[in-house]
Every structure is written in structure tokens, then in C-alpha cells.
């Protein structure tokens, strides 16, 4: 039987006045985790391919989350017994399994620059989906801040650079159309996953006095459903003789050593699917999920200082100006967005009527 933990594992701030500053801080911590994770998984993918990395990171993250929640709560499976389990499970399947796999596949077909450009649409898609489902509209100033942030990211991503050797074989019309389609569907899947994750953390309609669901437990449920889906997808692709989301074998000279690749998978898993998403959910529990998604979307900008170590290049003036524009946009979001920065007190009316019993 599913049992809900009696207390929050990682409690929200006691004072509502702290919701927004703590929510923004958690979003920036999530972004920082994804900066390092992006570097780590890129390194590991050059050795083992994206499908192997995706399956490995999901299973490792699931084990880490299950053990962490068990140690903190004293309950092996402290999952909700109401609709929230359904929303979180669907969120894990759409966002962590389908969305991530489609995006990884897009990376392999059209390269990181164009894929990241399309991914800048995720905060806007999240905002549009969150408005009717969880009643989180943004003010006009909030939309302006989001637009400036996205513009800054786009300006950085679209800067012309000499394509890398592994990018050149992808430049066919078939790959371009397929890659763009996969990335667009991935953006929609991830955005739906973001909104359903927050919906799953809202207080139960049966007993609103319980308060919001703990973000760590929420991520545990999402990862359980997401990891199971990813494994099933990989097994199905294997039975069909296809390798999903995996590029042609890279030049052996470009491959990192097995020890480096395995270390990268370990670091990327801890900082990405575990801490990175936990901080994302913790932030989304305190502020508008669209704002959280916008801050995390700054990852391509935040990774610029590390380019010297990853690609051997220094940030250009255009990249610096794009980063500055993104910071201005986030500042407007912080001080000019809607003031509803408090945890949701109940489920939206349109959702309360839906019943689910595991």
C-alpha cells in the first residue's frame, strides 16, 4: 500500500515573504546543476552514445532518490494515494522519458546550437500551459522579462561559429526537418511535464490541510515512472534493431577514456536528474513554474565561462552582451512578475473533479 510521509523531508520556508527569494535561489541552483550536467553528459555521450547515457543516468538517479527518500522519511515508498500520484507519474513519462529522449535525438540530428535555439521556446510553452491548468498567469511585465531573457539566450546561441567535425554530417534536409520536429515535440513534452509536476505537488483536494507535497518525494515518483518508460523505450528499440537517439560511432580519437566517461555519468546524474530537478521542483513549488523554467533556460548562457575548458574558446563580446540581456530579463521577472509567490493552497477547480486511486 502507498503511504505518504507524515512530515516534509525538505520543508518550504515558514514565512511566505521568503517564498519568492528562496524560489529564485532554487531556480538558479538548478541552472548551475544543469551547467555542469550538460558538460558531463556531453563528455560521456562521446564514449557511449546518448541512449546508453540516458538509460544509465535514469536508473542511477532512481536508486539514489529511492534510498535518499527512505533514509529521510523512514518509509520505503512515501507516495501519495490520490490524484497527485497520477499527475507526477505522467509528468515523469512526458518530461523525463519522452521529452528528454526526443531532445537527445534532435541533438544528434541537427546539432546542439539549433536544438538549444528551439529549446528556448520551453519557458513560453510552460507559461501558456500553466495558465489554464494551474491558474498561473504572468503579468505583462513578466512576459517582457521572459522575452528579454529568451532573446539573450537566442542571441548567444545563434552566433556563427565554425561547425565541429561531428556536426557536419548532420547537415541534410531530412535530418534538419526530422531534428526540428523532434525538438519541437520535445519542448511541448517537457513543458507539459513541468506543469504536471507542479500540479502533482499541490495540496490534495481530499485534504488541503496536508499542504504541498515534498519536492523530493515528487521527483522520486517522477523518476520511477520516467526511468521505467526510458528502459521500456530502449528495450523496444533494441528488439526492433534500432538505436534510439544514438549517433554514428564517433572518431575513436575523440572518445574520452572509460574512466572519464563513467565519472562524468556519475557527476551528471547526481547534479542533473537528482539535485537539478529537485531544485527545479522546489522552486516551482514557491514561484510560478514559467519563471523557474525561464531561469533554467539561461543554462546555455551560464555555460559560456566554461567554454575555454570544454571547447578551448573564450566568450565573445556578443555572448557577453547576450548574457547581460538575459540577466536584465530575469531581473524584470524577479521584481515585476505577478505577486502570487506563495505555494498553491488547493487544486484548480477543473482538476478537483478527476478521481484516481492507485
Secondary structure, DSSP 8 states (H G I E B T S, - for coil): -----SS-SS---SSGGGHHHHHHHHHHHHHHHHHHHHHHHHHHHHHH-HHHHHHHHHHHHHHHHHHHHHHHHS-TT---SSHHHHHHHHHIIIIIIIIHHHHHHHHHHHHHHHHHHHHTTHHHHHHHHHHHHH-----HHHHHHHHHHHHHHHHHHTS-----HHHHTT-SHHHHHHHHHHHHHHHHHHHHHHHHHHHHHS--SS-GGG-S--HHHHHHHHHHHHHHHHHHHHHHHHHTT--TT--S---GGG---HHHHHHHHHHHHIIIIIHHHHHHHHHHTTS-HHHHHHHHTTHHHHGGGGHHHHTS----HHHHHHHHHHHHHHHHHHHHS-S--S---S--HHHHT-----
